[in-house]
Amino acid sequence: MPRSDTADAPTDSSTYREYILGVRVVEQPTADGETRYRFEAPDHEGIAFEDPEMATLYADVYFDVNGFQEAGTGERGVPPTIIQAGRDTLVAYLLTQPDIDHYWLASFYGVKREKVTRYVSRVRKRAEGIREGAKEQGLA
């Protein structure tokens, strides 16, 4: 479940996954002994997740659309960049939101759960290609 979090990361946090262009997912212990995974990027307010898989998916969506900002979209709004990117990107983004899972998305779109998995796979593959392309061009 994501949570907007503009506070500085605790000093005992560690990098869970490092990406290009200053984007990363940071592992943060919480006061109750749990671990949160905070997505961080330049010019992004940051957002924390309970599940590292959702944090990395959020990062993949971020790269798939060349960055986006959720500030100002409201509690249930979707950034316009996400909507314009196409169904697979929208599905992947929605999957990172609280209380939404593969089954809910499959029902919402009237498709089988496996199709939702394919949408997510496409976004992850494109994001990886974008990161690799940036490295090859010396941008990372």
Sequence and secondary structure as in RCSB ss.txt:
>XXXX:A:sequence
MPRSDTADAPTDSSTYREYILGVRVVEQPTADGETRYRFEAPDHEGIAFEDPEMATLYADVYFDVNGFQEAGTGE
RGVPPTIIQAGRDTLVAYLLTQPDIDHYWLASFYGVKREKVTRYVSRVRKRAEGIREGAKEQGLA
>XXXX:A:secstr
  EE  S   TT EEEEE STT EEEEEE TTS EEEEEE TT   EEESSHHHHHHHHHHHHHTT    TTS S
S   HHHHHH HHHHHHHHHTSTT  HHHHHHHHTS HHHHHHHHHHHHHHHHHHHHHHHHTT  
